[in-house]
C-alpha cells in the first residue's frame, strides 16, 4: 500500500525555528544544531534541512522502526537518526547546545492506515498499538491481564471517556469468557455495544483507541520528560515548537511553557520591574492550521503549535 503522510503546519513550523535570530546569525557557521523529536515520515526533517546551511547538523528521533527505515534512506551527512524517544534527547546532545527543537506529537498516516499496526478502529488488524514494536506489551496483551479498575482509569484518564467503567466491565466480561479482544474490529465492536451516545461524526471507539495508544506508548510521560530535556538543551535565544493534536497533550505543553515564562516573586517584596530576574522562556506564538490546510488534510483540524524562545541558561 502506498501511503503518504502530510506533515501538519509544515511551513509554519520551519519558519518558527529557522527565523529565530540565533539560527539566522549562525547559519553560515558549523554551530547550528536542530532536533526533530519525531521523524515520522521525514516531512519536517527534510524541510528543515533545506533551510539550514551545509555546515549545520540535525538529529531526528523516532520510536517507530518503520520510520527509522525511511529515515535511513535520506542521504545527507548533516542528519543523524536515532531510534529512541525524544524523551531521552538529552542523552544525545550537550546542555545549551541546540538551536531549535521541533516536537510533532501526532501519529503518522502510515501508522493509522496500516492495519497491522493496530492503531485504527476503521481497519481490522491485530490489536498492537506499539510505536516501538521491539518492546513492551501490545494493547491486546495488556487488556488480557489488566484489572478492571486499571482499564477504567486508563480509558477515563487518557480518552476522557465518560463510559470508561462500562467499557472496562465489558472487556473483562469478554475476557472471562475467553474472548478477550485481540483485533481492532473486536475491540471497536465491543466498545460500540456499550457506548450508546457519541458526538456527531465520531465513532464510539475513538476515545478508547486514543486512550490505549497513549497509555501503551507512554506518550504523556514522554512528553513531560521531553519538554524538560528540551529546556536543558536549548541555547539562550533558541526556539522550541510543539505541535499537539488533543487537549491532554496541549494542556501539558501550555502549562509547561507558562510555568517557565513567568518569574515568581515573594508577595510584598519591593522589586522594580527592571530588577526582576528573567524567565527561562518567552512565549512567541500559538498557531493553528489554516482553513485551506484543513480542507486539504482533515487530520490537521485539531492541531495547535505553540512556540517559545529560551531566554536564559537553566541549570541541568
C-alpha positions in Angstrom: 0.0 0.0 0.0 1.4 3.4 -1.0 0.6 5.7 1.9 1.6 9.3 2.0 1.9 11.4 5.1 1.2 15.1 5.1 3.1 16.9 7.9 0.9 19.4 9.7 1.8 23.1 9.9 4.9 22.4 7.8 5.8 25.9 6.6 4.8 27.4 10.0 7.0 25.0 12.0 10.0 25.5 9.8 9.6 29.3 9.8 9.2 29.3 13.6 12.5 27.6 14.1 14.8 28.9 11.3 13.6 32.5 11.5 15.0 32.9 15.0 17.8 35.4 15.2 20.0 32.7 16.7 19.9 30.5 13.7 19.9 33.4 11.3 23.1 34.7 12.8 24.8 31.3 12.9 23.6 29.6 9.8 26.9 30.4 8.0 29.0 28.6 10.7 29.2 25.0 11.8 27.4 25.7 15.2 23.8 25.2 14.2 22.2 22.0 15.7 18.5 21.3 15.3 16.5 18.5 16.8 13.3 16.9 15.3 11.9 14.8 18.1 9.5 12.8 15.8 10.8 11.9 12.4 7.5 10.3 11.3 8.0 10.1 7.5 10.5 12.9 7.4 8.4 15.9 6.2 9.5 18.3 8.8 13.1 17.0 8.9 13.7 17.4 5.2 12.0 20.8 5.1 14.3 22.0 7.9 17.4 20.6 6.2 16.6 22.6 3.1 16.7 25.8 5.2 19.9 25.0 7.1 23.4 25.6 5.9 25.7 22.9 4.7 27.6 23.2 8.0 24.5 22.6 10.2 23.7 19.4 12.0 20.4 17.8 12.7 19.3 14.9 15.0 15.9 13.2 14.3 14.4 10.8 16.8 11.6 8.2 16.4 10.5 5.1 18.4 8.9 3.5 15.3 11.2 1.1 13.4 9.3 1.8 10.1 10.0 5.5 10.5 13.7 4.7 11.2 13.8 2.6 8.0 12.5 5.6 6.0 14.9 8.0 7.7 17.9 5.9 6.8 17.1 6.3 3.1 17.9 10.0 3.4 21.4 10.6 2.1 22.5 13.7 4.0 25.7 13.8 6.1 24.2 16.5 8.3 21.4 14.2 9.6 21.8 11.8 12.5 19.0 9.2 13.0 18.3 7.9 16.5 15.9 5.0 17.3 14.7 6.3 20.6 12.1 8.5 22.2 12.6 12.3 22.2 12.2 11.9 26.0 15.8 10.9 26.0 17.2 13.6 23.7 19.4 15.0 26.4 21.4 11.8 26.2 22.4 12.6 22.6 23.4 16.3 22.9 25.0 18.6 25.4 23.2 21.1 27.6 22.8 24.6 26.0 24.0 23.2 22.6 20.8 23.1 20.5 19.5 26.0 18.3 16.0 24.7 17.7 13.7 21.8 18.7 10.5 20.6 17.0 8.1 18.1 18.6 5.3 16.9 16.3 3.2 14.8 18.7 0.8 13.4 16.1 1.0 9.8 14.9 1.8 9.5 11.2 -0.7 8.5 8.5 1.0 5.1 7.8 0.7 4.2 11.5 -3.0 4.9 11.3 -3.6 3.5 7.8 -1.6 0.2 8.0 -4.0 -2.3 9.5 -1.2 -4.5 11.1 -0.2 -1.6 13.4 -3.5 -1.8 15.2 -4.0 1.9 15.7 -7.2 2.3 13.8 -10.7 1.0 14.5 -11.5 1.6 10.8 -9.1 -1.2 9.6 -9.2 -4.7 11.0 -5.8 -5.9 12.3 -4.0 -7.2 15.4 -4.6 -5.0 18.4 -1.0 -3.9 18.8 -0.7 -0.1 19.0 3.0 0.0 19.9 5.1 2.7 18.3 8.2 0.6 19.1 7.3 -3.0 18.1 10.6 -4.2 19.6 9.5 -3.7 23.2 6.5 -3.6 25.6 3.1 -5.2 25.7 0.6 -4.9 22.9 -2.8 -3.4 23.7 -4.3 -6.9 23.4 -1.8 -8.4 25.8 -2.4 -5.6 28.3 -6.2 -6.0 28.1 -5.8 -9.7 28.8 -4.2 -9.1 32.2 -5.0 -5.6 33.5 -7.5 -5.3 36.4 -10.9 -3.7 35.6 -10.1 -0.7 37.7 -6.9 0.0 35.8 -8.6 -0.4 32.4 -11.3 2.1 33.6 -8.6 4.5 34.8 -6.7 4.4 31.5 -9.8 4.9 29.3 -11.2 7.7 31.5 -7.9 9.5 32.0 -6.3 9.2 28.5 -9.5 9.1 26.5 -11.7 11.4 28.6 -14.4 8.8 28.0 -17.4 9.1 30.3 -18.4 5.4 29.6 -15.0 4.2 30.8 -16.4 2.0 33.6 -18.9 0.3 31.3 -16.3 -0.3 28.6 -13.8 -1.8 31.1 -16.5 -4.0 32.6 -17.5 -5.3 29.1 -13.8 -6.0 28.3 -13.3 -8.0 31.5 -16.6 -9.9 31.0 -15.4 -11.0 27.5 -12.1 -11.9 28.9 -13.7 -14.2 31.5 -15.5 -15.9 28.6 -12.1 -16.5 26.9 -12.9 -13.9 24.3 -10.6 -11.0 25.2 -10.4 -8.7 22.2 -7.4 -9.4 20.0 -8.2 -7.4 16.9 -9.1 -3.8 16.3 -12.6 -4.7 15.0 -13.3 -6.9 18.0 -12.5 -4.1 20.4 -14.4 -1.5 18.3 -17.5 -3.7 18.2 -17.3 -4.3 22.0 -17.0 -0.6 22.7 -19.8 0.3 20.3 -22.1 -2.2 22.1 -21.6 -0.2 25.3 -21.3 3.4 24.2 -24.8 4.4 23.1 -24.3 8.1 22.6 -21.4 10.0 21.0 -20.7 13.3 19.4 -21.9 13.7 15.8 -19.5 12.2 13.3 -17.3 10.5 15.9 -17.0 6.7 16.1 -17.9 5.3 19.6 -14.4 3.7 19.8 -12.5 6.9 19.1 -11.7 7.8 22.7 -10.9 4.3 23.8 -8.4 3.8 21.0 -6.8 7.1 21.8 -6.5 6.2 25.5 -4.9 2.8 24.8 -2.5 4.2 22.3 -1.4 7.0 24.7 -1.1 4.5 27.6 0.7 1.7 25.7 3.3 4.2 24.3 3.7 6.3 27.5 3.0 9.3 25.3 2.3 11.9 28.0 5.1 10.7 30.3 7.5 11.0 27.3 6.1 14.5 26.5 6.8 15.7 30.1 10.3 14.3 30.0 10.9 15.6 26.5 9.9 19.2 27.5 12.3 19.2 30.4 15.1 17.8 28.3 14.4 20.4 25.6 14.6 23.3 28.1 18.0 22.0 29.2 19.4 21.5 25.7 18.3 24.8 24.1 20.8 27.7 23.9 19.6 31.1 25.1 17.8 32.5 22.0 16.9 29.1 20.7 13.3 28.1 20.0 11.0 25.2 20.9 8.0 24.4 18.7 5.5 21.8 19.8 2.6 20.6 17.7 -0.2 18.8 19.7 -3.3 17.1 18.5 -5.6 16.7 21.5 -6.3 18.5 24.7 -4.3 16.3 27.0 -1.1 17.0 25.1 -1.8 20.6 24.6 -2.6 21.2 28.3 0.8 19.7 29.3 2.6 21.9 26.7 0.7 25.1 27.6 1.2 24.6 31.4 4.9 23.8 30.9 5.6 26.9 28.8 3.5 29.2 31.1 5.3 27.8 34.2 8.7 28.7 32.7 7.6 32.0 31.2 6.9 33.7 34.5 9.0 34.7 37.4 7.8 34.0 40.9 8.5 36.9 43.3 7.6 36.6 47.0 4.5 38.7 47.8 5.2 42.1 49.3 8.9 42.1 48.2 9.6 45.6 46.8 11.2 44.8 43.4 11.3 47.1 40.4 10.4 45.6 37.1 13.8 46.2 35.6 15.4 44.3 38.6 13.2 41.2 38.1 15.1 38.1 37.1 14.5 36.9 33.6 12.1 33.9 33.0 13.5 30.8 31.3 11.2 31.1 28.3 9.4 33.7 26.3 6.2 32.5 24.6 6.3 33.5 21.0 3.1 32.3 19.3 0.2 29.9 19.2 -0.7 28.8 15.7 -3.5 26.7 14.2 -3.8 25.3 10.7 -5.4 27.5 8.1 -8.8 26.6 6.6 -7.1 25.7 3.4 -4.8 23.2 5.1 -7.7 21.6 7.0 -9.6 21.2 3.7 -6.6 19.5 2.1 -5.7 17.4 5.2 -8.6 16.9 7.6 -6.3 15.3 10.2 -4.8 18.7 10.8 -8.1 20.2 12.2 -7.2 19.6 15.9 -3.6 20.7 15.7 -2.1 23.5 17.7 1.5 24.6 17.6 3.0 26.5 20.5 6.3 28.3 20.1 8.6 29.6 22.8 12.1 31.0 22.9 14.8 30.2 25.5 15.8 33.4 27.4 18.4 32.3 30.0 20.5 29.3 30.8 18.7 26.8 33.0 20.7 24.5 35.4 20.6 20.9 34.4 
